[in-house]
């Protein structure tokens, strides 16, 4: 009898998890689910993991995943072409290249100020930062304790949710996108000016040219000026 009651309770917990997560607009933390269902957090984690495994084994078109610190339902990754075609049909509200670059800087350098982002990108980023805030991808997280107390920005849970990761630790390391030392050296070699005379050699050339110039001027003077007296000048 006790086993039957336990099985019934487990089944009710699983169904309740499905119902709550089905209507949730954002990932729901295990602690909140435990409070709603009045069960331990550990049991919520176990039941969610069981449901996720069952959906995967049944090859369903959706999945239960842990993302941005909580659990949520989402379409299966291998069906993304169909979902993107449906979601993006007639829409053009995509982030620009400048916005994506700025968002990447904030993600990897956070907490970071507008001035620091602008220094890295080399352009004014006020408008782009404002757009990212309005989209909910970044938010004010602190203030710099130094002079001016600049506002510091960081990424939000929505950013993690859209990327499909559970924490910032799952972001790919920057080393994968940085060229090796041999590539950097090759690029620097292409930017160096071609070999030429040193500064000292150039100064010697200029001094030599200045020394020759008076003699050349005298020669031109004697070649084009007739010093023979005119007939009218003869006394």
C-alpha positions in Angstrom: 0.0 0.0 0.0 2.8 2.3 0.9 4.6 1.6 -2.4 1.4 2.4 -4.3 1.1 5.7 -2.5 4.7 6.5 -3.2 4.3 5.7 -6.9 1.2 7.8 -7.1 3.0 10.7 -5.4 5.9 10.4 -7.8 3.6 10.3 -10.8 1.7 13.4 -9.6 5.0 15.2 -9.1 6.1 14.4 -12.7 2.8 15.5 -14.1 2.9 18.7 -12.1 6.4 19.5 -13.3 5.2 19.0 -16.9 2.2 21.3 -16.3 4.1 24.1 -14.7 7.0 24.0 -17.1 4.7 23.9 -20.1 3.2 27.3 -19.3 6.4 28.9 -18.0 7.7 31.7 -20.2 11.2 31.5 -18.7 13.4 28.8 -17.2 12.1 27.9 -13.7 14.6 27.2 -11.0 14.5 23.9 -9.1 14.1 25.8 -5.8 10.9 27.4 -7.0 9.5 24.2 -8.5 10.2 22.5 -5.1 8.3 25.2 -3.3 5.3 24.9 -5.7 5.2 21.1 -5.5 6.2 20.9 -1.8 8.9 18.4 -2.5 12.7 18.5 -1.9 14.9 20.3 -4.4 16.8 17.0 -5.0 13.6 15.2 -6.0 12.8 18.0 -8.5 16.2 17.6 -10.1 15.8 13.8 -10.3 12.3 14.0 -11.8 13.3 16.6 -14.4 16.3 14.5 -15.4 14.1 11.4 -15.7 11.6 13.3 -17.9 14.3 14.7 -20.1 15.8 11.2 -20.6 12.4 9.8 -21.5 11.7 12.5 -24.1 15.1 11.9 -25.6 14.6 8.1 -25.7 11.2 8.5 -27.3 12.7 10.8 -30.0 10.2 13.6 -29.3 10.3 16.9 -31.1 10.8 18.8 -27.9 13.2 18.4 -25.0 13.3 19.3 -21.3 16.6 21.1 -20.7 18.4 22.9 -17.9 19.4 26.4 -19.1 20.0 29.8 -17.5 19.8 28.2 -14.0 16.4 26.6 -14.5 14.4 24.1 -16.4 12.3 24.7 -19.5 10.8 23.0 -22.5 12.2 23.8 -25.9 12.2 22.4 -29.4 14.7 19.6 -30.2 18.0 21.0 -31.5 18.0 18.9 -34.7 14.6 20.4 -35.7 15.9 24.0 -35.5 15.6 24.6 -39.3 11.9 24.1 -39.2 11.5 26.2 -36.1 13.6 29.0 -37.4 11.6 29.1 -40.6 8.4 29.5 -38.6 9.7 32.0 -36.1 11.6 34.2 -38.5 9.0 34.2 -41.2 8.3 37.9 -42.0 10.5 39.2 -39.2 13.8 41.1 -39.5 14.5 42.1 -35.9 17.9 40.6 -35.8 20.9 42.0 -34.0 23.3 43.9 -36.2 27.0 43.0 -36.5 27.9 45.9 -34.3 25.4 44.8 -31.6 26.7 41.2 -31.7 30.3 42.5 -31.4 29.3 44.7 -28.4 27.4 41.9 -26.8 30.4 39.5 -27.1 32.6 42.1 -25.4 30.2 42.5 -22.5 29.8 38.7 -22.2 33.6 38.1 -21.9 34.7 41.2 -20.1 31.8 41.8 -17.7 31.4 43.7 -15.5 32.4 46.4 -18.0 31.6 50.1 -18.6 30.5 51.8 -21.7 33.8 53.6 -22.0 35.7 50.3 -21.8 33.6 48.7 -24.5 34.0 51.8 -26.7 37.8 51.6 -26.2 37.9 48.0 -27.3 35.6 48.6 -30.4 37.2 52.0 -31.2 33.8 53.6 -31.8 30.9 55.1 -29.8 28.7 52.4 -28.4 26.0 54.3 -26.6 23.3 53.5 -29.1 24.2 49.9 -29.4 24.4 49.4 -25.6 21.0 51.0 -25.3 19.5 48.6 -27.9 21.0 45.6 -26.0 19.5 46.9 -22.8 16.1 47.3 -24.4 16.3 43.8 -25.8 17.0 42.5 -22.3 20.4 41.0 -23.2 22.5 43.2 -20.9 21.7 45.1 -17.7 23.4 47.4 -15.1 25.0 45.1 -12.6 27.2 47.4 -10.5 29.1 50.7 -10.3 32.8 51.2 -10.6 34.2 52.2 -7.2 36.7 54.5 -8.8 36.4 58.2 -9.8 33.1 58.9 -11.6 31.5 55.6 -10.5 30.8 54.5 -14.0 27.9 52.1 -14.5 29.1 48.5 -15.1 27.1 46.2 -17.4 26.8 42.4 -17.6 24.7 39.9 -19.4 21.3 38.7 -18.3 19.5 35.4 -17.8 17.8 36.0 -21.2 21.2 36.1 -22.8 22.0 32.6 -21.4 18.6 31.4 -22.4 18.9 32.5 -26.0 22.4 31.0 -26.2 21.1 27.7 -24.7 23.7 27.6 -21.9 23.3 27.3 -18.2 26.1 29.6 -17.1 28.8 31.9 -18.5 31.3 29.1 -17.8 29.8 27.3 -20.8 30.8 30.1 -23.3 33.5 28.9 -25.7 37.0 30.0 -24.6 38.4 33.0 -26.4 41.6 31.1 -27.2 39.7 29.3 -29.9 39.2 32.6 -31.8 42.6 34.2 -31.2 45.2 33.5 -34.0 48.4 31.7 -33.1 51.8 33.5 -32.6 53.0 32.5 -36.0 49.9 34.1 -37.7 50.3 37.3 -35.6 54.0 37.5 -36.6 53.1 37.1 -40.2 50.5 39.8 -40.1 52.9 42.2 -38.3 55.5 41.5 -40.9 53.1 42.6 -43.6 52.4 45.9 -41.8 56.1 46.8 -41.3 57.5 49.4 -43.8 60.0 48.2 -46.4 63.7 48.4 -45.4 65.3 51.7 -46.2 68.0 54.1 -45.0 68.2 54.9 -41.3 67.5 58.3 -39.9 71.2 59.1 -39.6 71.8 58.2 -43.2 68.9 60.4 -44.4 70.3 63.3 -42.4 73.8 62.8 -44.0 72.1 62.9 -47.5 70.3 66.1 -46.6 73.5 67.8 -45.4 75.4 66.7 -48.5 72.6 68.1 -50.7 72.7 71.4 -48.9 76.5 71.6 -49.4 76.3 71.1 -53.1 73.4 73.5 -53.7 75.5 76.8 -53.5 77.9 75.6 -56.2 75.0 74.5 -58.4 73.5 78.0 -58.0 76.7 79.7 -59.0 77.0 77.6 -62.1 73.5 78.4 -63.2 74.2 82.1 -62.6 77.3 82.1 -64.8 75.6 80.1 -67.5 72.5 82.3 -67.9 73.8 85.8 -67.0 75.9 87.7 -69.5 78.5 89.7 -67.6 79.8 91.4 -70.8 79.1 95.1 -70.8 76.6 96.4 -73.2 77.6 98.7 -76.0 75.6 101.5 -74.6 77.6 101.3 -71.4 81.0 101.7 -73.1 82.4 105.0 -72.4 
